[in-house]
Every structure is written in structure tokens, then in C-alpha cells.
Amino acid sequence: MISKAFYALSLSFVSLFLLAACENEAVIPQAVELTREANGNYCAMIIVDHPGPKAQVHEKDRETPLWFSSVRDALAYLKLPGEAQNVLAFYVHDMGKAQSWEKPQNDGIWVKASEAVYVIESTRRGGMGTRETVPFSKRLAAERFVKKFGGRIVAYGDIPNDYILGDDGEYSDQKQVKRGSQS
């Protein structure tokens, strides 16, 4: 027969264990509105002044997200050694809901990056004028974008590392000609 003291002691240990586990769980932050105060993590420029999709990365022990003027830059941040530290959430603009490429809305069109599909290799350029990974919450919207601007659709986990981190031919004369025909 188990004594009441042993039972009470066991219950206390279980309660302490559960309490400790709850304290270690981080609350996943929601996407926040993009404001003029948001500066790019890499470029230190005002994010809302750039065209194309943006990204926000929330990390543990940071009160505000890290902002990126292009989704591709945020993806690079997550892949580069020593950059991303304790990421809690990663959100991107859903360009299927954007009113325009030049100025996507600052709020209400964020989607979890892992839940989006992406168009890569299109003729549209990101916030800093480089190739972009264009996010969509709906595949149909991505397909319409591909018909208009070219490229191919890939899942979050299928975006090639060399597309995110490489720049082979990115600044050649051939790419310069393509940049001029974005409209």
C-alpha cells in the first residue's frame, strides 16, 4: 500500500516537472504590421519603401521581428551559419492577396512561410532588385503569376539552396536586359 506522503511527494514532483516544461515552451508570435519604423536586417533601409514581398522573422528573446526587404534574403538568413538564432516564427507576404507588386499591404496578408508555395526564376525582381522567391498561400494564384511572369512553383522545403544563396549570372548583361522588362 502506497503511503499518503509518498503519493503527495510524487504528485508534487509531477507538478513541478509540468510547470518547468510549460515555462520552457515559447509562445509563437503572430505576424505583425509592417510600419515605416521597420528597417531591413541586411540593408538597414526602410522596408516599406521597397517593392515586392517582404518577410518577418521572430526570434526568442527579441521583442520585435527582424525585417527583410525580400523573401529571398530572409531565406538566406535562415540558412547561413551563425545567423538565425532560436527562430520562433517566419512570415512572408502572400502575393496572391497583394494589391500591387510595388506596394503590398502592410498588414493582413502575412502567411507562415512553411505553408506557402513559391515561384522562383520569374522575371519579377525583389526589394533590392535581385531575383526573388515569391510566396503564395494558394497554388492557383502562383500558377496565374507564372503564366504572366514565368518561373516555376516549388514548396518551401524544395527551394534550391543555390537559388537562395547563389548569384551565378545574376549581374550579367543578359540579366540586366531581363530586369528592364519587369512590367
PyMOL commands that set and color helices and strands:
alter all, ss='L'
color gray80, all
select helices_A, chain A and resi 4-24+47-49+71-79+113-115+139-149+156-158+161-165+173-179
alter helices_A, ss='H'
color red, helices_A
select strands_A, chain A and resi 55-59+66-68+87-93+110-112+117-120+134-136+152-155
alter strands_A, ss='S'
color yellow, strands_A
deselect
rebuild
show_as cartoon
